[in-house]
Amino acid sequence: MFTVGDAVVYGTQGVCRISEITEMTVAKVVRSYYVLVPVYSEKTTLYVPVDNEEVVKSRMRPVFRFYGSGRRAEVLCSDHRSA
């Protein structure tokens, strides 16, 4: 659904960049996680299970995609584009 480099709004955390998709073992279960870094705080890291559709669909929505160094972006949400 999302890829590395995508920007998403995640719950009350605001805009985050997906820095990677990684596998982690929690309670002896291996799962893939989106690694989110809020744009307001690069020292904060959030992990969201890729296969938890309820969380992904209800709390994550695309905003735009970062290009290059992350300074340029393209808005993906059609309701934010001017006509």
Beta strands, then each sheet from edge to edge (+ up, - down):
strand 1: 6-10
strand 2: 14-26
strand 3: 29-38
strand 4: 46-49
strand 5: 60-67
strand 6: 72-75
sheet 1: 4+ 3- 2+ 1- 5+ 6-
end
